[in-house]
Amino acid sequence: MRPLRLAFLSALSLPFLTTGCGSSPLEDATRGYDVERYALEGAFDWTTRKLAATVSVTLTLTEDTPAIALDSHVTVKAVRITGVEDPDYEVDVPRGVLAISLEDAPKATKGQTIEIEIDYEAGTSDNLYAIATRRGDPVISRALFTDSEPLGTSWWMPCTDDPSDRATFSVSLKIPAQEQLIANGRLVLDAEEGPGSHRVQYESGWTLPTYQMAFAVSQFEVAKSHTETGLPVEVWHRRELPGSHAQMAKALAGMIDRFEPLIGPYPFERYALVLLPSFPGGGMENAGISFQRETSSTEPALYGDFYLAAHELAHQWFGDLVTLETWDDIWIKEGMANQLEYEAGRAFTDASGEGTLHGDQFFAEDGVPIRNKALAPADKYTSGPYDRAAWLHTQIRSVVGEAAYFETLRKILDAHRFGTIGTDAFINAFAEALGPEATARVRRALDATAMPRIELHAEPNAAFALVLDDPDGAVVAPLVVRWYGADGSAEEVSLLGGARAVIPAAGTEVLLVVDPGDVHPEFEVAGDEAHTAAWLAARVPLTANGKTVLAGLGGAAQMNALRVAGTSSAAMITPAEITGLLGELDADGAKALALQLACGLASSSADAAEQEAWAAALAPLLEPGPPSFGLGWIGAGLGACGDVVPPDALFSVEWPKLEAGLVAEDVPLSRLQYLGAFQLPDDRELATFGVVASKAPSLRARRIALDHLARRARDVTSEAWVTFYLDLLRATRTSETLPSAMNGASWAVFNTGAGLGAFVDELGDILHDEVTRPAHARAICIGVRLLADDPAATKAFLGGLANAPLSEPARAILSKPETCL
């Protein structure tokens, strides 16, 4: 824990809620204290939709101060200090500050510990969700939960929203007998309290920052597993929620077993993944208990579910065991979690063990730096602290080597255990292994905005010269460029900014592999038409010699080569070779990409005999499909396969199950996602995926079907699709499925010109429903875009939202709707 002193100015223009007399506590309130403990006790009233609670805040003063300030957006009812019956306090509502006078408190001097009790009420918000039974949700149980990063805890409990001030946390709630509570720490009490109720309490034996303090209440069921060392691993989910929960618990245990040798023992007494309805975003790494959205976290066989679960788990070390010093340091934890999530899935991307650092999975944006000190905490969560920071972590790893990298990470976690770390301390920990020059490059890369690019230049007696242009110094680890000759020999050059590599003339059948260790994202390539064509030709190793080279590359390099092959007419693969090629690939994504490539070649062939050969070769491969994990690398990219082997015949056993709405749940969700990669006639889409979207007993199945339909809706011209979407929206208030449903509806309405008024009215109803908060921002922007040519209708639509219970992101858009366009 680290104290923070912040004095408040007294020149305030709005009145305050006060008790007592005398001078204003706000005039002299400081943050000259260190919180030791928060103890919350209360109950949530579903009728008033308010949490009535008392929090006891134990703090040690780090300076002599007449008053202390806490962050608070709740309604304060009373304040007590040990030894003081009625201390003065004031509330600055606009700034969310509760100031409490210490003038009458005995021994309120530097170094002394005092206890303050605050009675309050907290209504629902973007940080305290109360999700009752929802239209369109096959699971009827309700849920209450918190979501607080970065500054949200003060909306449900007065506190200090400073990531560096760690404290222990206890929560005790009176809840209905049929519901369960989960929170940080250990269960220390579960006792009957009055008819039909019980009191449940959790207590953390370790400190954590306020943004990680959390609780959830619902009718939970628990799937259990354990790690090789016996650590309990659980998945908590609403009763009767469909999903592969036992498999997810087992997968999480395996991830912990993978992480522990790299970064040290798991730090808490158990790990629980808690699945929640209407959870905003994907997930949140509350210490010891990650909260994640139900429709993103039930199937470990799916790319997105696995990596989301691994990301939040990785935070238990980076973010939870060791926390941020300031909000400018979020790149440390988010970048590290992005990097480690792919490490957890190495078996899917590096089966050969040839090595990959997963740089191709980090989609760094040009113009977005890793850190931006000018942004407010809530605005810092751009792609910079995630993908670009993961790339920086990976570059450090590449420069210092595997052993030194993970040894340094373990030392960082040991040295800062249950404490904080800042940017300088993190970089300094690697300085010796990096050396002065690379350390300086790391510091430059933190604030670099421009992404590097590869420039292709003319070079005498060569195919081209390759130059790495890195104007802002974002590159820390050299970019390796390797090329193979027809005889199998290989040469390579390591490039930093401004360096160049001369690629031999194409006549020698040069096969070019850029970044074979997969350290970097795919860089933009700039060159004239001739050099770009030569570049693409050299990167498509599907000639006779190239296929041999391809088989010896790591999984990531194979995926990159097959991606390029899919954009080039130079790809050479025959129906007789596709099965053998799949057997030589070492990444699930590469196998999916190879099938996608083969279908593209087959569908573009004008030779009837060749088409027949392709159909015969592909049918036995397409019926089972690629590994389900590989679908994450191609999305809906198998559409061309339906031109080669008709999906009606290929999946004839499964279409009737979709037409029945999957009532028997006899099509695995990974299989449903695969079926969604194919395209059916418009009427068949509604008769299959449309029925699943409306009637499946799993909200997750409905979401997969709606995602598929939204992609198809871009091309539809039938008003039947408008009718389908309007009926669906009227029956749906699940924020997990609404984004896909609204997107598809917007395309159907736009393409057909039908149903605009009814759709906009439905958007308005959605925006007046508190339970749909996570979908509010999307709903506003869809309405603004559809009405862009009608200023009067736009004004009426936005004006009707003045009193709607909008989410904070939606309110920000409402104030500047032009950001949608």
N, C-alpha and C positions, 0 to 999 in steps of 0.2 A: 504493500500500500504506500501511496505517496501523497502527502497533503498538498492542497492547492489553495492559495490565497487569492480571493477575488473580492474587492471592495465594490459596493454598489453606490451609484450616484443618487443624490437625494432630489434632483430636479426632475420629478416625474409628473406627468400631466394628468394622470387618471387617479381616481380615488382608490383607496385600499380598504379591504375588510380588516377591521382591527378589533382587539379587545383590550381592556385596560386603558390607562391614561399615561401621560408623560410623553417623552420624546419618541420619535418613530424608530422602531428597530431597523427598518430598511436603511436609514441614514448611515448606520455604522456596521451593518451586517457583513461578515466576511466568511470565507471558506477556510478559516484557520483551524481546521480540525481534520482528524483521520477517523472515518467510521470503522468500528470494530465489528458491529453486528446489526442486522435487521431482523426483527421477529414480528411477523405478520399474523394476525388472528382475525377471522371474520367469517362472513357468509354472503353468498350472492342471492339476491332476490330476483327471480325470473319475471315476476309481475312488474316491478319497477325498473328492472334491468339495471340494477346498481349493486356494486360491491360495498357493503357496510363493514368497515374494518378498523382495527387499531394496529398501528405499527409502533413498536418500541425500537428506538434508534439509540444504540450505545456508541458514543464517540469519545475520542481523546483529543483535547485541545492542543494544538501545536503553537498557539500564541495567546496572549491575553487579548480578549475581544469582548465587547459588550453585547454582541448579538451574532448569531450564526445564520447562514442562509442555506436552505435546501431547495432543490428543484421540486416543483409540485404543480400539477394541473388538476388536482382533485379538489373536492369541496371539503374544507377543513371545518370540523365541528367543535373541537376542543384540543388544547395543548396542555400537557403537564410535564414538569421537570421534577425529578426526585428532590424533595425538600421545598418545592415551590408550588403552591396550590393553584395559582392562576397567573402564569407569566404573560407578559405582553407578547403579541405576535401580529404580524401583518402579512397580507397576501397581495402580491403584484400579479394580477390575473393575466395581463397581456404577456408578461415575460415569464410566467410560470415559476415564480419565486415565493417561497414561504420563509419569512424572516422571524426569528424567535429571540426575544431578549433574554440575556443571561444575567442582567443586573441584580436580580434578587436571588440568583442561584448560589448556594453556598459552595465555596471552593471552585468557582468557575474560572480557574487560572490555568496558564500554560502547564501542560503535563498532567492535568487532572482528567479523569474519566467521568462523564455524566451520562445519564439516561433520560431520554425525552420520549414521551408517549404522545401520539397524535391520533385522535379519532377523526375519521373522515368517511366520505362516500366517493366512489368512482363510477362513473357511467361507462357504458361501452364506447369503444373508440377504435382507431386503427391499431391500438396496442392491447386492448382488452376485448376479446371477441366472445359473444354469446350466440351460438348458432343453434336455433331451435329446429324443429322438424321443417324440412324445406320441400317445396314443390319440385318434383323431379328427382328426388333422392331416394333410391330403393332402401336405404338404411334410415330408420326413423329416429334413432337415439340422438339426443342433443349433445352439445359440447360447449364448455367454457374453457378459454385458454388465453395466455398472454403471448405477445410477440413484441420485442422491445428494442432491437438494435436499430439505430445507435442510441437514441435519446428517448425511448418510449416508456421506460419503467416509471417515470414520474407521472404518467397518465393513470397509473393504477396504484402507486405507492409513493409517498414523499420520500425522497432519497437524494443522493448526489450522483448525477449522471455523468460521472467522470470515469473513463475506462481504467485509470491508474489507481483508483481508490477501491481496493478489494476489501470485502468484508464477508463474514459468515452470514448465512441466510436460513431462516426458519419460517415455515408457513403452516398454519393450522386453520382448516376450514371445516365448518359444519355443512354437510352435504346430505342429500337423500340416501337412504340405506342401499338402494340399488345402484348407486353410482360410486365410482372410485376416483381418488386423487392421485396424481403423480407429480412430483416436484424434484428439485435438486436434492441430493443427499440421501440419507437413510430414512426409512419409515420408522418412526419412533412411537406413534400412537394411532390406534384405530379402535375407538370405543363408542358404544351406543350413547346417543345424547338426545333424549326425547323420543316420542313416537315417530317411527319412520325415518330417523336421521342417525347419522354417526359423525363423530369428529375424527378427522384424519390429519396427522401432522408429519411433516418431513423436516429434517435438520441436516444441514451440511456441516461436516467436520473440517472443511477447508474453505479458504476464502475464494471469492469470485467477484467480478465486477457486476454492477447492477444490471447491465444490459443482458447478462446471461442468467439472471434470476428469473425463474419461470415456474408456472404450474398449469395443469390441465385437469379438467373434470369431465367424465363421461361414463357411460356404461361400457367399460373396457373389458376386452379379453386380451390375454397375453400369450404369445408364442415364445418359447424359451430355447436357448442353446447355450453353449459355453465354449470358451477358447481352450487351446491345448493346456493352458496353465490353470483352468478351472474358473476363469472369470465369467460371471453371469452375463449373458447377452439376451436382451428381450426386445420383442416388437409388440407394442401396445396399440390396439386398434379398436374401433367401435364394434360392439357386439354384432356378429353376423356380417361384418364387412368382408366381401369376397377378396381373395388375394392369396398369394403364395407366402404367407407370413412365416411359416416355419422355415422355408427355404431362405427367406431374407435374413432371419435370425442366424441361420447357419452361415450364410454368406458374410454377414457382418463379423461373426467370430473368426472366419478365415481372413478377413481384412486385418483384424487386430493382430492375428498371428503373423501376417505379412509385415505390418508396420513395426512391431515391437523389436525385431532384430535391427531394424534400420534406425529408429529414433527413440527407442527405450520403452520401458514398461508402460502400459496403459495407466493413467494416473488416478482414476476414481474407483469406487467400490463396485460399480456395475456400469454397463452401458445399455441404455434403452432408446430405441427409436420409437417415437410416438406419432402415429398417423392421425391427422386431424382434418375435419371438413372445413372448406373455405379458407384453408391456411394461405396467407398471402405469400407470393413468391414461391420458391421451391422448398427451402428448408432453413432452419436456424439452429445453430450449435449451442444451445443452452448446456451448461456444464453437466456432463453425465447423462443428459437426456436431450437428444436432438428432436425437434419438432419438424415434421415434414408433411407436405400435402398428400392426401390419400391417393390422388390420381397420378402421382409421380413416383411412388415408392413401394409398390406391392410386388414387383416382378424383377427379381435379381437377374433373370435371363435377358432382360432388356437393357440396352446400352444406357439410356437416360436414367433409369431407376438405379442401376448399379453405381454409376458415377456420382449421382446426387448423394446416395447413401455414403459412398466413400469420401466425398468432399466434406460432409458434415462430421463424419467420424474423424477425419484428419485434424479437424479443428480442436478436438479434445486435447491434443498436444499443443498445437499452435493456435492460440486464441483463448483457450480455456486454462490449461496448465500454466502457460505463459501468455499474459495479456499485453495489450498495446499500452504504450506510454502515453501517446496522444492519438487523435483520430487521423493524423497525417501518416501514421504507421500502419494503417490497415493493409497496405500492400504486403507486409510481412506475412500476416496470417492468411489472407485471401489468396495471394499468389502461391503460398506454400500448399494450401489445401487443393488448389487447382492442379499443382504439380503432383501431389501425392495421390490424388484420386486416380490418375492414370497409372501410377505405380501399382496401385491395388489391382488394376486390371491388366497387368503385364502379360498374363497367360493368354489373353485374347489378342494381343498385339505383337508378341515377341516369342512365339512358340519355339523358334529355332535357337533362341538365346544369342542371336547375332548382335543384339543390342539396339535399343532405341531409347531416346530421352523424351519422346513424345512431343517434340517441338511443333510438329505439324498440327497438333490439336489446339494450339494456342492462337486464337484469332485476334491478334493485336491490331488495333485501329490506328491508322495514320492520324496524327493531330491530337491523340489522347495520351497524356503522360501517365506514368505510374502513379505519381502523386501530384496533387494540385492543392497547394496550401491556401489558395484563395477561396476554395469552395467550402460551404458549410458542411458539417459532418454528414448530414443526410444526403448531400449531393456528391459526396466523394466516391460513391459506389458506382463508378463508371467501369468500362472494360479495362481501364488502366491498372487498378489494383488487383484485378483478376488475371486475365490472359496475359497482359503485357508484363505484369509482375511475375507470373509463372515462368514466362520466357526468361526473365532476368535470373530467377532462382536456378533455372536449368542451365543457363550460361555459366553461372558460378560453379555449378556441379561439373560441367564439362571441363572448365579450366583447372580446377583443383583435383579432380579425380574422385571416383566413387568412395574410396576408403576415407580420404580426408574430409570429403563433403559430409558424409553421415556422422563421422566422428565429431565434427564441429557442431552439427545440429544437436547431437546428444549432449555435448558440453554446454551449449546455450540453454537447453532445457533444464539441465542440472543446476546451472549457475543462477537461473532466474525462476526457479520452481515456485509456483504459486505467487509469482511477482509479475513484473512488467519488463518490457524491453522496447527500446526506441530504435530508430533507423541507424543512428551512428554506432550504437553498441552492436547491432546485428552485423553491419558491414565490417566493423573492426574485428569481430570474431574470426572473420575469414581473411583478414589482411595479410597475415604471415603466409598462408598457403597461396593466396592470390599473387602476392608480390606488389610492389608499388604501382607499376603501370596498369595492371589489371584492376587493382583497387580503385585507381583514379577513373578508369573506364566505368566501373560499377556506379560510382557516384554521379558521373555524367548521365548515365543511362536512366537514373531515377527521374530526371526532369526532362529528358528528351521527348520531343513531341513528334517530329517527322520520323516515319518508318524508313528503313533502308530500302533500296531497290537495286536490282541487277540491271546494268546497262550493257547492251551488246554493241560492239564497235567493229568496224572493218579492220582486218589485220592481213598483211601480205602473206600469201602462201598458207593461209589457215582458214578454217571455217568462220571464225570470228574471235574476238577478244571479249572476255567477260570481265566487267569492272563492278566492284561493289561500291555503290554510292551511299554513304552514311552521313548525311549532313549534320545531324544532331548528336552523333556519337552514341547511338543506341546499341551497337554491337560490342559485346564484351569478349565472347568466344569467337575465334576465327571461323569463317564460313569455309568449309572444306568442299572443294570441287574435285571430283574424281572422274577420270575417263578410261575406258577400256578399249583396247585395240582388237582387231580381228583374231589375233593370236592369243587372246586372253590376258595379255599384259595390262597392267594398270599403272597410271600415274595420277598424282593428286597435288593440289596446291591449296594452302590455307590462306584465306583472304581476310584482311581487315580493311577499314574504310580507305578507298582510293586504290587499293591493290588490284592487279589484273591477272587473269589467267588466259593463256592463248590455247584455244581448242584446235586440234589438227583438222585438216580438211576432211570433209564428209566422205570423200572417196576412200578413205581408209576404214570405213564402217566404224566410226567412233560411237561409243555408247556412253552417254554422259549421266552421271549420278551426282546430283547436287545435295550436299548435306547428308551423307550416308549414315551418320550417327544420329540424325533427326534431332538436332539441337535447336534449330530455328523454325519459326513459322515460314510458310511459303511467301517469298518476297515477290513484289511486283517486278515484272520484267519489261524493259523498254528497249526498243530497237526497231529498225526499219523492217519492212515486210520480208525481205530476203533473209535477214539475219534471224528474225523470229521464226521463220519456217525452218531454218537450219537448226535452231535451238530446239524446237519441238521434235524434229526428226531424230536428233541425237538423244533425246530423253525418252524415246519409245523403244525400249530394248526387246522388241518382239520379232526380230529377225531370227534366223537359225542360231546364230552365235549369241544374240541378245537374250534368248530364252534361257540359255545356260547361265548367263550372268544374272538374270532375274532370279533364278532358283537359288543362287548363292547369297542374295542380299537379305538383309533383315526385313521383318514384316512391314515396318514403316516405309522403307525405301521401295518395297514392292507395291504398297498402296499408292505412293506418290507416282511411280512409273505407270501404274494402271489408270490413275486419274488422268494423266497426260495422254495416255493412249486413247482414252475415250473422247478426246477432243481432236484427234488427228486421223487423217485418212491413211496414214502410213502404217497403222496397226495391222499386223499380219498374224492371223491365227485361224486355224481350220477347225471344222467340226470334229475331226479325228483327234485334235490336240486338247480340246477343252477339259476333258476329264483328267488327263495327265497334268495339265497346268494347275488345276485346282489342288491336286495332290502335292504340288511343290510349293504352295503358298503357306506362309507362316503367320498370317494374321487373319482373323475372322473378317475384318473389313476388306482385305485383299481378295478373299474368296467371293464376297458379295460384289465387289467391283469387277472381278473377272466375269461373273455371270452377267452383270450389267453390260459389260463390253461385248460379250459374245452375242447377247440379244440384239444389241445395236448393230453389229455386223450382219447378223442373220436377217434382221428386218429390212436392212438397206440393200440386200442382195437382189439382183434382178434375174438371177439364174434359178429356174424352177428346181433343178436337180440339187443345187446347193441349198436352197431353202428346205427341201425335203430332208437333206442330210442334217442340217442344223436342227430341224424339228425332232428328228430321231435322237440326236445327241443330247439335246437340251431337256426333253420331256422327263427323263428319269432324274435329272438334276434339279429341275424346277419343282417337281412334285413335293419333295421334302424341303426344298429351298436351302439357302445358305444358312450358316449358324445364325441363330436369332440375334446374337450380339452384333453380328456384322451389318444388320439392317441400319444401325446407327450411322454408318458411313455412307449410305446411299439414299436414305429417306424413301421416297416413292420412285426411285430411279429404275425400277424393273418394268415400267410401263411398256417398253418395247417388246418385252418377253411375250406379252399377250398377242402380239402380231405374229409370233412364231408358233406358239402352242396356245390355242384358245383357252382362256381361263375357265370358261363354262365346262369344258371337258376335263381340264386338269384338276379342278377342285370340285368335281360334281358331287362328292359326298358331303362337302361342307356348306355349299350354298343353301341347301334346305334348312340347315341349322341356323344360318343367319336370317333366313326368311321367317323363321319361327321366333326370332328375337333372342336366341341363345338362352332360352328359358331353362334348359338343362345344364347350362354353363359347360357344355361339352366341347368347346373349342378354346384351347389355351389362349391367353391374351397375346403371347408371343406369336402364335399362329395367326390370330386376327390381325395383328399389325403387319404380318407378311402378306396376307390376303389384300390388305389395303394398299399394297404396292402395285396392284393391277387395276386396270380400268375396265369397267363394264359399260354397256349402253346406259343412257340416262335413266330409263325406266327401271332397269335392273339395279342400278345403284340405290334408288329409293326403296326398291322391294327387298334389298338385302341390307346394306349398311344403314339405310334410313330406318328400317325396323329395329336394328340393333341400337341405333342412336336414341330411339324412342322408348324401347321396351326392355332392354337387357337388364338383368338383375344386378349388374355391376356398373357403377358409375364410371369405373375405369374403362370398361368395354364401350360404354357410350361415348366417352371422350375419344377413344381411338377411332371409332366410327365417324364421329363428327370431324376429326382432323382430316380423315380421308375425304369426306364429303366437301369440306371447305376447299380442298385442293381442286376437286372436280367442279365446284360451283363457279370457278373463274370462267368456264367455257359454256355453261348451260344457257339455254334460251327458252326453256319450257316454264310456263307459269306454275306448273305443278310443283316445282321446287320452291317457289315463293310461298305457296300454300303450305307445303311441308314445314318450312322454317317458321312461318308465323304460328302454326299450331304448336310446334315444338317450343318456341319461346314463351308462349302463353302458359305452357305447362311446366316451365323450368325456372327455378331460382337457385340453381347450383352454380356458384362462381367458377367451379372447376371446368364446367362444360360451356358456360355462356360465351367465353371469348371465341371459341371455334364456331359455335352456333351463330353468333352475331357476324363474324367474318363471312361465313358462307351465305348468310341471309343478305348481307350488303352486296355481294356479288350477284346473287340471283335477282335482287331488286334492281340493281344497276343495269344488268344485261337485258332484262325483260321490260323495264319501265313500269312494272306493276307493283302495287302494294307499298309504295313509299310512305304514304300517310300512316297506314296501319303499323308499319315497321317503326317509324319514328315515335308513334304513340307507345309502342311496346318498349322502346328504349327509355322513354320517360318513366314508365312504370318500374322498370328495372332500377333506374337511378333513384327512385323514391323508396327503395327497399334496402334497409340497412344490411341485411344478410348477404347482399351481393357486392359489398364494398370492394373486394379485390378486383371486380370487373368494371368498376365505375369509370375509371380513366379511359379504358378501351371503348366503353359505350358512348361517352361524350365525343371522342374523336371520330368514331364511325358516323355519328349523327352529323357532326360538323362537315365531314367530307362529303356525305351524300347530299347535303343541303347547300353546298358551296356556291351553287349558281342561283340561289334564292335567298338574298339577305334578309328578307322579311321572315321567311320560315326559320332561318337560322336564329334570328333574334327571338322569335317565339319559343323555339326549342330551348335555348339557353336560359331565357327569362323564366321558363317554367321550372327551373331547377333551383331557384333562389332559396327555397326552404327544404330542399332535399337533404337527407342525411348522408352527404357525400364523403368519400374518403379524402384524406388530405391531398394525395396526388391528383384526384379529380378536381378538388377546389383550386389547385394551382392551375390546371388546364382551363377551368371555367373563367379564371381571371385573365388568361391569355390564350383564347381558343385558336389563335393563328398558329400556335405551335403544332397543331394537328395537321397543318397543310404542308 
